[in-house]
């Protein structure tokens, strides 16, 4: 777009007159031509008065802009047509300033809407408040948590729990606290975290409030649903043939051989059901770890010896080589044997025909130990990967489905984690993390 040409304003010609009149007056005084002062001094006074008038007009407009911005009013616009005003260039410049500030305010509002949308999408209560307890902003999750139509001050929460209100006022930056409170629908166990920041010359406090019970209930329900489906499936598969055969034996005359075959089937099915119950006991009755120090290299050698790795290239890397664990050696041996057996059953050939299993152990600057057991092979399907740690979930015809579940439980009893960390076309890895 072609910029509109604005003529030079009156201020430039007035400044030029001031300069010339001042120079003429000075020259007249130095050459003793005082008659010239009759012309230069009035011109200088008139030009100075005109400059003061122009300065007053500019300050008047600037003051108007400041008042408008303070009142959040950006609808003003100065006339900048040369045919209308002699201050066209000044008004044009002020209008440009107004447009820049208007664009900046619009961008700020868009950012505010963006962050408000993020707050609303968060599955946790978020409150922005001042140190005096005044709430500047609260997302709908926080408001619904307490059943309030609106939250404007933390004192509104005192009827539910004075401790909660005091915690919101006194919690420090980076702190995490747990608070219980009673509402109409029951008791809440809340997890509260805080972060401080300065914005718009004010010290603000960003507080997140999460319902511990709700998160735990959701996980618990999900776990129970998975376990119930598996238990129901396993028990029904075992009882169905027992019920059918026993009914046949009771209602129809049978010879000795048929009777023996039927009882054998019932016995075999009962044994499988007992094995299933025994597997269930293994998960629920893991003994408390009896910790002692030992070398990780010795534990890996022991686990590899208990696993048939013939025909497989087995590599280990332990840094440092004398790394020690302080754990229950028997239980950790069970974990590594389970992981190595799973890797052996899932390992696939590389393009060069080799099959490879590796164990890599490292320790970081904070003395956290990481033990990774990996193998070559096809990636685990997504629906299977989501359930690999679910008790009794298995895709193997002869598997019990408790190996990984027991292993994770053992690692958790040691205060660590067991996760599926790689699941790609050339690398499947399970990683143990321990303090």
Steps between C-alpha positions, in 0.01 A plus 500: 500500500639841404569722800309827504728802461475742794640859455745635755315645797504859618750416774787467253449847348453647848827349624673643192360847578625472862848408380516779243356762739743399775791510256392840366462643850845375597660645186324836552629525855854415394505754215309768696217504244230524763237611250491143369387382845166670436429227245683195645384518864124511421554218251689299764228560762223407257677186387571399861136550588399287202742224612351507851154474349603202283667337804180548699295339221738201489493456878121530495476218247753284687309551825181400320668182374627408848153551653338294224748213547453513877124463445557220246351711218662460160218644288652847466665631182644843422427680175813470285383651171709807405188674377338470842782573745838667500630224734448222245843338540481505881149352496609241244791391724276482806249288305782262404598467866136430586479228230816329628371503856158379387664206317709419807190501720317275256793258503504507881129416510554210261775368730269535798229301320763241405612451861139500622425220254803305627377545859153377404638195321713398800362203693596669827388808691711812430467823700685830453492714813671786678682455829205659684278212382312682222437261210570653159419193295373148563420237239172312499665187643598688818155657535316170444728326749338696783155545344528880494346724231802731517824522696624852579688451829650205686286587804205350308666163564516538881156340555634188325840499669682776689819301443448517122452879506808547720704269276413701190611817679822364651628237257843591364630489147586144397328343801262202479242440771212259561180634659166338583170687496129412520247604236136410445588192295755369751862545600773606260869419523674779310854534369608866485804645321610862462713717271563875532553760229492875450259638241376851439700624804318253725619188675270218392465146629403215267348213699401161362246289689453132418256247642720213616206266558357557154830419329554194719140382455529523122821294500357254750181451298702448183724244672205316653318489166803348329558249778130406519484433124807277518386312811153448354642377172742257666251362752223457243737321262590260779151442642315462170647158406476379862130588513428345161686171563370458854144554376550235230643251748212555742211485252603222260624145564870478421746213467819491708723641226272797429469566871878492539554740206242740643657496846844549343377809316348637822825433684713671232272804492499522879880489504516786249260702716713430808808615309317820410408559865860431599615759245257748653656433840846575360387854413326571828759337729835636388722508810649824629848555351794394717763746377871440481782633278619293203666549161266543204738309268467191720121526499492529118728198460273301731182604314657420161600155625140432604374601153556291188678747269651248259516630142456860619767769508489626859673830580537685829634845582529618859643844574674504738590134483499467880146640537324371811132470589353522847196278458355154555725283284249213466213725397712704256632178349138397438438833324800469268424135421142598405624783276763282332248219437257746344781640284602147394142414396454828309846531339508498119779472245684800365564529124837332557325200659607573857270525801606739770412569863676770699511631856628851564542644849599859579497735798446878477642789702222466758585130545182377331551159342354405163499137379373447145422155356449517123465267204463512124155417370168626372337779704235402751151587366353811662206318660738239647755758619227678698436180701843335534507574875139392561489180710405185302499684167696293250514423128690175556319166493704368794560825687347595836515876438645586841873531423507873424232579758701328776823660376350850512361434848843385623671808356236725659561338838861616456380856428576474126320483168471250215385636165487414131738769371559399135259332262625542144564277203858423606496551877271388784624599844380483859677727747538469878557830679619496862626759747 
